[in-house]
Amino acid sequence: MKLFKEPLQVLLVFAKEDSQSNGFCWACEKANFRCSMARTPESALECFLEKHHDLVIIDHRHSRHFDAEALCRSIRAVNSSENTVIVAVVKRPDREEASVMPLINAGFNRRYVENANTMACYNELLQLEHGEVRAQFKLRAGNAIFTALEQSQEAIEITSEDQVIQYVNPAYESIMGYQQGELIGKEIIEVPKSEKNKPDLLETINSCIRKGKEWQGIYYAKKKNGDSIQQNVKITPVIGQGGKIRHYVSSNWPLNDNNKSDKSTECVQAESQTDIQSSKHKDRRKGSLDVRSTTSRGSDGSSQRRHSSMARIHSMTIEAPITKVINIINAAQESSPMPVAEALDRVLEILRTTELYSPQLGTKDEDPHTNDLVGGLMTDGLRRLSGNEYILSTKQPHHMPSHLTTPLSLNDIPPRIAETMENEDSWDFDIVNLEAATMKRPLTYLGMKIFSRFGVCEFLNCPEATLRSWLQVIEANYHSSNSYHNSSHAADVLHATAYFLCKERVKQSLDPIDEVAALIAATVHDVDHPGRTNSFLCNAGSELAILYNDTAVLESHHAALAFQITTRDDKCNIFKNIERNEYRTLRQAIIDMVLATEMTKHFEHVNKFVNSINKPLAALEENGGNNEESVKSILTTPENRILVKRMLIKCADISNPCKPQELCIEWAGRISEEYFAQTDEEKRQGLPVVMPVFDRNTCSIPKSQISFIDYFLTDMFDAWDAFADLPNLMQHLDNNFKYWKGLDERKLHSLRPPPE
């Protein structure tokens, strides 16, 4: 097979023209390669999707221009990049040589230490062409060969040098009645043999092929149902590494017209590349078999019974949407050309996973801060049994403040406190000032003002005194001893929620009942938070983790406790006077929003919002159909209103990096202290340490903030900004990210730089 017919296609990604980019341009010209240049990640991805380059060279020297590793991951996410070689141009190290692991994890094949010398660039391209690029051409050819095998009408079997079956093609499966999974990994001798062959035939075949000679002749094979079929068989030994036989390839075709549909294979093996390819095809095909067709392949009684039971299942009217989707794809595969069938296989593989929305990023080796944050916030802990029981203070009766008997009205708020709340409708409102002015009781006062502004008492037909009592009892059940998850955080989230509810697009989407639900959900969303993560509670075997089966432990507790507190005493029951159906609707919305703050479903909520709301709205704008009625039809469906409310409370809950810098730093210090305290306690109690990087002696707070923004915030707030139009938040986010980056580049671990 001729490997290099066309000149190599090279894509250079450099934000700005400099001597290094010019060096590679000249080298491409000298080597007669076709060269494209891109200045931004977006144009690079667009260019790659159009031309599918053999070689991509990305400038990794200046992170301020664009994120080279993120671009590499984006290219690797494209199926056609599998055989593309991607090179990172890195700075010459000042002192210590940096590890290449982050580059490898991002998908780079190789790095090039900056050297603008034109001959150095030319030599690098030549080495790449004759090394990695040529190897990828061979692998690409291997894919074509396996596609041919999959489509072949002859039954093909490949075995290893020690006679273990590595691969069988679809023709083999249909003729012999076996499925791949029943054969792969088995030794040839484990597969039943026909008694019709001469006793010494197998010994003759083995003796021949072990000498490296090809054997061809008549052979009886035994199908799964016990029938024997006569075949013409050719077995070819394949020489591999070290000059030894590494595989045997067996081709089988019918002996006469009567047996045309009965082709089979007996002994098979191929070059060492084939191991990779065969396992790949094995995995790919395993998920694509249609249950109805595979269960009817054999003619034995058990197969018939299985077939009839499967037929009953498929005729059932109660069918989940995902089942319908999978069945439609299975049906489409049967008449699809091979490339389409392969693509649908991949779709089925993804649909059958449980974590449909969580990105599959190899963060572990790449960034321990991101890995620990993800592990700590998006898992339910390590399932290690422990004798240490973590008992929440919530075993005692929940707090009922003594001053509930004389609730104050909105007019009785002290002037100093009222003054600090004058600009509460501004995004830059300082909650920390209010916390100080109210002696750590900001939620009651801010709640009174915001709920009054939104007419919550009128909607609930509830006296202001009852609302005040409710706010006081909810606030009393936040732990003031927590550095982060206290009533100030709840007040902060309530403030952000109220701010978002005033945005035009949000107002277009939501009804008054949605607004009331959002304000209440924000108020109660972390009530009785113990200052420890779900992972910690699960590992410690806490009563709450046992009660909620290690699933959304805290969020379930916050929602349940909020309703317990509210409804057990008429003095604070804000729901007492609303109609039953309205209460059910309100309750459902509040619970849904509180549960949405659980981080394990973060990517699911964001992806659903983008796909169901952002993309249809963007399509409307592009097609010039952005009229009020069309927009309203997207925004006001019940499903989309739910998605808007979830996104709203999620953004409000973790909006600290979008606040003015001083507030951002304050909250970063508080959450870090809470995580430090958790790590200290885990070590004291001998529990698994959920987030090892949050060790107060070694942790880099800037790195942890950078990771949190990169992994959780950027995409979510991009989507929310596109919907609600929040340029001030995005500016703060950008400024704060640069602030943390600046500290990290100076190798500082603290919240602030040292005084001059």
N, C-alpha and C positions, 0 to 999 in steps of 0.2 A: 504494500500500500504506500503510495507516494504521500509524504507528509506535508511538504511545503510547496503548494501550488501557487498560492497568493502571497503577496508581501504582507508582513505582519501589520496588524492594526494597533496603533498605540494611542492611548488617551493620556494627556498630561493635564493635571489639575493643580494649577498655581493661581492664587488669588491675585498676585501682581507679577508683572514681568520683571525678572531680574537675571543676573548672570547665570544662575542655576537653571532656570527654565529655558534660557537661550541655549545653554550647553546641551540640554536634552533635545531641543528642536534641531540643532545642527547635527547632533549624532543620529537622529532619526533620518534626516535627509541623506547623510553619508551612507547609512545602512540600507537606504531605499525602503524604509518603512513608511506606511501611511500614518500621518500624525494629526491628531485633533487636539485642540487646546480648550480647556474650560476654566472659567474664573470663579464660579460659585458651585456649591454642592448641588443645587437644583439643576443648573445647566449641565453639570457632569453626569448626573443620573439620567437626564433626558438624552444626552449624547450617547451614553452607554446603551440605553434601551433601544436606540436607533441602530447603532453599528456593532454592538457586542464585541468590543475590542479584545484582542488576545492578551494585551499588556496594559495595565493602568498604573501610572506613577503619580502619587499624591504627595503634595507638600505637607509635611507634618511639623514644620519648624515654627510656625506662628499660630498659636491657638486663638489669637484675637480675630483672625480672618475667618476661619471656620474650623469645625471639629473634624479632623482627618479620620479619627477612629469611627466616629458616627457615620461619616460618608462611606467608609469601607464596609461597615455593617449594612448600610442601605444597599450597596452594590451586591454584597453577598446574599441579601434577601431575594435577589432576582435569580430565578432558576438557571438562566443561561450563564451566570457568572461562575458556575461550578468549575469550568476549565479555563478561567481567566487567571492570570498571574498579576497580583497587586503588590506594588512596591511602595514603601514609605520613605520619603526623603527626610532625614532627621538632622538635628543640629550636631555639630561636632562636640562631644562631651567636654565640659570644662575640666572636671576632675575625675569623678567616679563614673565608670561605665554603667549605663542604665540597663535594666533587664529588657529583653525583647518579648517577654511573656504578654504584656498588654497589647503589643502589636499583633502577636499570633492569635490571641483571643479575639481581637477585633476582626481578624480575617486576612491580615497581610501575610504574604508568602516570604517576604524578604525586606530588609531595610538597606538603605543606601545613605551612608554618612556624607553630608553635603560636601561636594567638591565640584566647582563650576568648570574645572578644566575640561575642555571639549573632548580630549582623547580619553579621559577617565570616564566620561559619560558614554562615549562610543564603546569602550571596552565593556562597560557594565551591560549595555544593550546586547552586545554580542554574546556575553556569557549567559544572559537571560534567555536569549534565543536558542542557544545550543544546550541549555540546561533545563530550567523549569518549564519554559514554553514548549519545547519539543516533547517533554514528558507529558504535558497536558494534551498535546495533539494525539499522542498514543492512547491516553485514557479516553479521549473523545472517540477514537477509532474503536476502542473496546466497547463503548456504549452502542455503536452502530452494529458491531458483531452480535452483541446480546439481543438487540432488537431483531436481527435476522433470525437468531435462534428461536426467539419467542414466536415468530411468525412461520417458522418452518413447518411443513407438513410431515416431515420425518420426526420420529421420536428420538430425542437426544437426551443422553444421560452423561453427567460428568462426575468422576470420582477422584479422590486424592490418591497419592502413591500407595497408601495403605488400605485402599479399597473402601473408603468411607464416601458415601454419596454426598456430593456438593451441590448438584443442580439437576433438575429435570425440567423440560419445557412443557408448555400446555398440551402439545400433541401427545407427549408421553402420558400425561395425566388422563386425557380423555380416552386413550387406547387401553391403558392398563387398569383404569378404574381407581387409581390412587390419587391422593392430593399431595402436593409438595410437602406439607407439614408432616405427613406420615413417613416420608422417606429421607428428607434432609438430615444428615448427621448419623444415619444408620449405616452399618457395614453391609456390603453386598450379600454376605452369607446369611444375614438376618432376613432377607427377602425370600419368600418361598420359591422353590425351583420346580419346574415341570419334570415329571418322571419319564417323559417321552424322549429325553436326550440320552445318548449313549453314556454309560457310566464314566468313561474316561474323558468325555468331551471337555468338561470344565478344567481338568488338569492340563489337557493339551493347550487350551486357550491361555491359561495362566503362564504356562511354560514359555509360550511364544511371546506374549506381550511383555513379560518381565525382562526379556532379552532386548527390548526396545524395538521389536518387530511388530508390524501391523498384522492383525488377524481378521479374516473375512470368511463367512460361511453361514450355514443354515443353523438356526437355534430355535428351540421351543421355549417361549417365555410363559410364565404363569400370571394370569390377571388376578386382581384382588378377589373376584368372585369364584376363583378356582378353575376357570376355563384355561386351556392351553392354546396358544396361537403360534403358528410357524412364521419365522421372520428371517429375512436376510440381514445379517449383522456385520458391521465393520467396527473394529475396536482399534483405536490409534493411540499409542503411547506418546506423550508430549514431554520433550526434554525441557527442563527449566534450570533454575539456579544450580550452580555447581556441576552442570553437565549431567545431572541425574534426571531420571523420570520423575516428574512431579505430579502429573495428572494423566488420566485415561479418558478419551472421548469415545463414546459409543453411539453410532448412528444405526437406526433400525428402520427398515421399510418392508412393505408386504412382499411375500414370496410369489403370490399370484393374484389374479383379479378378485378372487373370492375373499381375499384377506386385505383388500385395499384399505379398509378402515381400521385394520388391526396392526398398527405399527408399534414397535416397542424398542426399548434399549436395555442393554445388559451391563455394560461396563464403561464408565466415563470419567474423563479428567482433562483439564486444560492448563495453560500457562499461569504463572503465579498471579498475574493481574486478575485472572479470572476469579480467584478467591474473593477479591473485593467485589467484583461485579456480580458474582453469583449470589453472594449474601445480600447484596443490595436488591437484586431482583427478587430474591426469596422474600425479603421483608416487604417489598413493594406489592408483590402479588398476593401475599398472605391475606392482606386486608381487603382485597378486591373481589374475592370469590362470592358469588351470589349464593346465599344459603339454599335457595330453592333448587338451583341447578346442581350444586355439589352433593346434596343429600340424595339425589336420584341417580347418581352415577352408577352405583353398584346395583346388582339385580337381586341381592340377598334380601330375606324377609325383613331384617332390622332396618335396612335402608328404606324399604317401602313404608314401614311404620313411621320412621322419622319424617319421610316425605309427607305423609298424610297429616301428621301433627303440625308440621311447618305450614302446610297449606291452610290449616285451620287458623293458625296465628295470622297469616297474611290476609285472610278473609275477614278478620275482626274489624268492626267498625270503630272501636275505640283505639285510635292510633295517634301517637304523639307526633307533633310537627317534624321533629328531627328524624323520626322513623320514616315518615313520608319522603323527606328529602333524600335520605340514604337509599330508599327503594327506587326513587326516580333516577338517581345517579347510577345505581346498579343496572337498571333497565337501559339507560342511555349508553352504558359501556358496551353492551352486547353488540351494538351496530356501529360503534365508533372506530375510526382509524387508530392505530397504535399510539401515536403521540397524544391524542385526546384521551384515550383510555388510561394512559399513564398519568396524565394530569388529573384525571378524575380519581385515580387510585390515591394520589397524594391528598386530594380534597377529602376523601373518605377517611384516610388516616387521621387527618386533623379533626374531622367532625367526631370521631370516636373517642377523642381525648376528653377528659373532664374539664381541664383548664383551657377553655377555648379562647379566653381573652388575655391570659397572662403571657407577656413576651418571653420567649425562650432565649434569655441572655446569659452568657457564661460569665457572670460577674464575679464568681468566687475568687479566681486567681487574679482577676483584673483589678478589682477595687474592694478591699475589705470593708471600707465604710459603707459602700452601696450594698454589699452582700449582707452585712450585719443589719442594716436598716431594713432591707427586704426580708431577711430571715426573722427579724424581731417584730415587724409590723404585719407581715403577710403570711405567717404560719401560726399554727396552734401549739407551738412548742415541741420540744423533743419528747417522744413518748417513752421516757425512761421512768420506770417505777421508782418512787422515792419514799422513804419513811418520814420525810420532813413534810408536815402539813402546814400550809400557809392559811391561817384562819383570818378572814377579813374582820375588821371592826364592825361590819354590818351584822354580826351575830346579835349585837345589842339592838334594842328598839331604835328606829330611826328618829333623828332629832326633831323635836317640835319646839321652836323657840318660845320662851315664856312671854315675850312681848306681843304675841299674836292677838291678845285680847283687845289691844288698843291700836288697831291699824291706822296709819296716817294716810291722808289723801295726797294727791299730786301737789296740791297747793301748800302742803306743810313741809315740803322738801327744804332743808336749810339753804339759805342764799349761797353759801360757799360751794355747796355741792351743785346747786342749780347752775352756778356760774361755770363750773368745769364741764357741764353737759350742754352748754350753749351751742357748740358746733357738732353735736352728736350725729347730725345728718351728713357730715363731711367724712370722706374716707380717711383723712389724716387725723381724725379724732384720737386724743391720747387717753387710752383706757387706764394706763398706769397712774396718771394724775388722779383719775376718778377713784381708783383703788385706794390711793393714799387719803383722799378727801373723805371717803366713806368708811375708813377703818376696815378695809378689806371686805366691804359689803356692796360692791358696785352693781351686782346683778339686780338687787331689789330696786334701786333708784333708777338705773338705766332702763330696766324692764318697765317700770311705771311710765316713764316718759315715752319710750318707743311704742308700747302697747296702746298708750293714749293717742299717739300720733296716727296709728293704724286703725283706731276705733275697735279694738278687740273686745272691750267690755260691752259695747253696743251689739257687736255681732253675737257674742255669747249670752247676751241678756243677763250680764253678771255685774253685781255691785262692785264699785272700785275697791271697797274694803276687802271683798273676797279675793280680788286679784292681788292686792297688796299682801294678804295673808299667804296666798299661794306662792308668790315670789319669795317671801321670807322663808317659808318651810322648804322650798326647793333649794334656796341658797344655803340654808342651814345643813343640808345634806351633801353639799360639796365639802371636800376636806381642805380646810385652810392650810393644813400642814404640807400639802403637796406644793412643790415649787412651780409646777406647770398646770396640772389638771385640777384647778381650783375654780371658784366662782368667777374670778377675773377672766379666765379663759372662756367660760360660758358667756359672760357679758361681752367679751370681744367677738365671739362667734355670733351672738345675737345682733351686735352692731353691724357686722359684715352682712348678715342675712337681711337686715332692714335696708342697708345700702343697696344690695342687689335687687331687692323687691321694687325699688323705685326706678330701676332701669326700664326704658320704654319697651324693649323686646320682652323682658320678663313680665311686665304688666300686661302685654298683649296675650301672653301664654296662660296666665294663672287667673283663677277666680278668687273672690274674697275668702272662700273657705280654704283655698290653698295657701293664701298669705297667712292666715291665722295659724294653720297647721305648721307652716315653716317657722314662724316666730316662737311657737310653743316648743317645737322640736329642737330649735337652737338653744333655748333656755335649759332644757332638760337633758341634752344629748350626752353629757358626761356625768350626770348626777351620781354621787357616791363612788366616783372613780378612786381606786385605792393607790394610784400613783405607780402602778405596775402594769406591764403589758399582758395581753392575752396569753402569749407564750409562757411568761413567767407563771401565771395562775395555773395553766395546764400542767407545767412541769412540777409545780409544787403540790398538785393534787388538791387545790383549794375547793371549798364547798361550792363556790359558784361554778367552777369548771365541771364539777361532778353534776351539778344541777342542770347545766346547759350542754352536757355531753361534749365538752371541749370545742364547741362550735359557736362563734360570735359571742363569746362568753360575756364580755363587758357590755357590748352594745345591747344584748338581750336584757341584761340586768338593768341598764339605764332606763330602757323603755318600760319594762315591767314595774320597776320601783316608782317611776314617775306617776304611773296610773294608780298604783297602790296608795301613794301619799295623797294624791289629788282627791280620790273618791272616798277615802275612809273618814273624812271629817267635813261636814257641811260648811264649816267656817272658811275652808280653802278649796272647796269643790267648784272650780270655775266652769265645769260642765253641767252643773245641776239643772240649769234652766233651759237647756237646748233639747230639741226634739230627738227621739231615739235614732232615727235614720241618719240625721245630721251628725249625731255623736259617733255612730259607727263609721261614717265616712271620714270624719275628722280623726278619730282614733287610728284608723288604718293608715292614713297619710302620715301621721306623726311617727308611728312605729316604723313605717317604710323608710322615712327620712333618717331616723336615728340608726337603723340597721345599715343604711347606706354609708355611714361614716366608718364602717369596718373596712380596713385596708385590703383584706384578701380579695375583695371584689372591685378594687380600684380600677383596674384596666377594663373590666367588663363594663362598668358604668360609663367610663370615658369613651370607650369604643362605641357603645350603643348610642350615646349622645351624638357623637360625630356622624355616625352612619345614618341615624334616623332623623337628625335635625340639621346639623351643619351642612352636610352634603346636599340634601334636597333644597335647602335655602340657597346654597351657592349655585346649584343648577338652575334655579328659578332666575337668579340675577343674570347668569350667563345667557339664558335664553330670552331675556327681556320680559319675562313674565312675572316680575317682582311687584305685582299689584297687591293691594291690601287683602283681597279675598283669598288669593293663592297662598299668601304667607300665613293667613289665619288658619287655613285648612291644614297646614303642617303643624302649626304651633298648638292648636287647641284639641287635638285628638287626646283621649284619656291616657293612652300609652305615652305620648310625648310629654304631656303635662307631668307625668310621674318622673320621666327622665330629666326634665328641667329642674324639678324640686330636688332630686337626688344630686344633680350636679351643683345646684346652688348651695346646699348645705355642705357638700364635700369641699367646695372652694372656700366657703366661709370658715370651715374647720381648720384648714391648713394654709390660711392666707398670710401667715406671719411674714414670709419672705417678700410679700407684695406690699408691705407697710413701709412708712418712712424709716430711714436707716436706724435711728435710735431705738425705735420700737422693735424692729427686726432683730437687732443685737440683744435687746432685753429678753425677748421670747426665746432666742437661740440659747442664751445662758440658762434660762429656766428649764427648757426641755432637756438640755445636756445634764443639768444637775439631777433631774429626775431619773435619767438613764444611768448616771453614775451611781446614784443611791441603789438602783435595782441591781447593778453589777456587784456592788459591795455586799448586798444581802444574799445574792446567789452564791458568792464565795463563802460567806459566813455559814450558810445553811448547807453547803455542799451540793447545790442544785446545778444543773447545766447552765453555763453562762450563755445567755441568748445572744447578746451583742458584745463580743469580746473587745471591740475597738473602743467601747465606752467605758474604758478604765480611766478614772480621774487622773491617774499619774502619767498616762501616755497619750490620751486621746487628743486628736487635732480637731477642734471644733470647726474651723474653716472647712476642712475636708468633709466632715459629716454634713455640713450645710450644703456644700457644693454637690455632694452625692444626692441629697434629698431633693434639691432643686432639679438636678439633671434627670433623676429617675421618676419622680412623682409629679413635680409641679409644672415643668415647662410645657409639655404637651397638653396637660389639663387646662392651664390658664390660656394657652393659645386658642384652644377650642372655646373656652368660656368668653374670652375677649372677642373672638369672631362673632359670637352670638350676642353678647350684652354690650359691647363697645366700652372697653375699660382701659383707655390709653395711659391714665395715671398709674394704674396698678402695674401695667407692663413696664413702665418707666422705672418704678420703684424696684421691680423684680430684677431688671437689668442692672440697675445701680448696685443693688445688694449682692448680686452674683459677682460683679466686678470687685466689690469690696472684699468678699471672702476669697476670691481668686488672688487678689493682691496680697492678702495675709499669707495665703498658702504658698505663693511664689517666694515670699520672704522666709518660708519655712517656720512661720509662727503658728503656735497651737492655740493661742488665746483668743478671746472675743474681740480684743482691741489691740492695736499696736502699742508697744511700750511708749511712755511719755518721752518727748524729745529731750 
